[in-house]
Amino acid sequence: MGRQDVTLSDMAAYLSNETPSKKKNFGYTTFTRIREVCRGLSSIKDAPLHKIKIVEQEGKLAILVQAIEDGPEAVYTESHVKKLQLLLKKEVNTGILHRFITQKPVKSQVVQVVLQHPQSNSFVRNGGQMSFSAHKIVHKARLNMLVCNANTWDPASTKKCRRCGAKETQMHILQVCNYNKSGLITERHNAVHNKVSELIEKGSKRNWELQDDLVIPGPSVKRPDIMLKSPDGKEIILADVTCPYEYLKGIQRAWDHKVDKYTKAYKYLEARGIKVTVLPIVVGSLGTWWKPSTNSLLQLGIDRKTINEWIPKLCAATAEYSKNIYWRHIKGDRYQSIPMKFGLDKPPGNSWKRGKRRKPPKPAKN
Ligand SMILES: [Zn+2]
């Protein structure tokens, strides 16, 4: 057998694991590492990418990536070197997301709601307007892994609420339990409500008459959070804020319930020739935006740019409050509230910041 020169396609086949090789003969080199990376990213079980291999392109080696089985193939050559890391990361992201959403959909109820709106997750990648302490709670909570009595597997330990005796689920702590109901749970609702009112006053319907928490004179005693009356008095918009727990049916039910409640209650206004619109604003308690709420804000006269800017902030604020609700529930009287930077209740100025330590004055020069 004569000697043969190695061609580029031989090299490509070797680096992509297509040529069998004896590891012993090569040891652990940069080339064997490339083989391992290709295998780890595409051929082993649960690998993120559908295909990644080294190919020959115009007389040089290049990387071919196909993130999803039916997706497009991308070839990265020398010209991509500067951005290669970024580009490959993007491909892996696409692959992982595809599996997460389409191939093996997540069963968590909360995640299904989160997926409805991309803004609900914007803080995950960039940190967002959310404190570290809220991050610590929110990610666990969205996977139903918060420490609480109902989440224990031990059949012998109690599942009862440490404050009221009902079953202590995450939902119970964050939405229902009387321990926080009139305090922090109401504050969470009010934080969103106040912010929305504030935005309306700066929006295109600022000349409308805005009333908060008012019983409209008439046979109904239902109190919508926000009432907007047009200058000519012929149109009334009722808006109501709610922060339900995130599961698809529940969040949709919360929405329908709001519409139903106020439409029925203010039917008599329509009989008088006044147009009544009911607009629910729904923000999930673990920081998710319920998509139709965007339309509600638009109809309240807030422009799209402001809305897009405020969605992540409103989501973050509800998450901050939910974090406080959880800790107050667990810690009870030992719970101490601290000023929230991202909770929409930031006091004016810099007074909320921890006092800066001052340097001791320099000794005077003689
Ligand atoms: Zn309870």
Boltz pocket constraint, residues with backbone or C-beta under 6 A from the ligand:
constraints:
  - pocket:
      binder: B
      contacts: [[A, 161], [A, 162], [A, 163], [A, 164], [A, 165], [A, 166], [A, 172], [A, 177], [A, 178], [A, 179]]
      max_distance: 6.0
